[in-house]
Amino acid sequence: MRTFFVSGLVPVHAEQDKKRPTTTQPVLGRTGEPVTRCPVLKHANRGKVAPGSFRHYNQPMAPENPDPKKDYPQYLDTLQDDTEASIRERVAELRAEIDRLESQLDETRKSKQILFLMGVELRDELVRFLTVGLDLPGKVSEESSDAFWLVAEAVGEEWCLGEVRESASGNVTREMLARVEINRHDAGKPDDFPALLVVNSFHEKENLEDRDQAVPPEMARRANEDHILVVRTLDLVRLRQKEQSGFAGIKDLLEALREGGWFEVNATLISKHHRD
């Protein structure tokens, strides 16, 4: 078998000898000294070496899939038929739809922040949630970092006092209800003035099952007697989900505010007004 060696070149096609295994042969330089070692390559094709079957070791490989958009003249986009124009229009519509859906998804995720925020951040986000998510315009109170007001947007009238409390591993307490009563009195409002107590209860629990614990019946009864409506942050998030699903729920919340008690929205998005 004849094997071709050229300084700096690798044989790609050559005659084979089935009885001879792949070996390593020297490549001779101009002085006749070996300059590198390379395997004699076996190939299924027999015959003479095809022209152009050698290439330099360091010769760069051409890209297999060149980018068709590279150096593409933009003015060629003006040369289009009806099919191309309709495709471009459809692509624009789909991109607009994706932007709209991503915006909705961002707002949905943001609405759940009231389930883990604390302190002033919780109060401020709650006011934003009520205003944007439930269409119940509100504003923060300047007198307390825990208080806010629900207002009639047209005239700016404060029609409901709001308080937000949090408990890492507990539920609604008498102290929370008593604080609402004191703040309502200090604001110069009568005892039957609508008051909303929002409690971010059990917020350190790591799953919804552990967080979804009912307000104790005695607390719901006391709240009803004091004209205070208790609602958990979980109830509010579910109330928004109910509205987004096309079922009315805010009207039930507003009616419950007239009496007090506990307004629950369960995992199946069914709302219930507990008075005792």
Secondary structure, DSSP 4 states (H G I P E B T S, - for coil): ------TTB---S----TTS---EEEEE-TTS-EEEEEEPPP-S--SSPPTT---BTTPPPPPSS--TTTT--GGGGGS--HHHHHHHHHHHHHHHHHHHHHHHHHHHHHHGGGGT--HHHHHHHHHHIIIIISS--EEE-SS-SSEEEEEETTTTEEEEEEEEEEESS----HHHHHHHHHHHHHTT--TTS-EEEEEEETTT-SSHHHH--PPPHHHHHHHHHTTEEEEEHHHHHHHHHHHHTT---HHHHHHHHTT-EEEEE-TTS-EEEE--
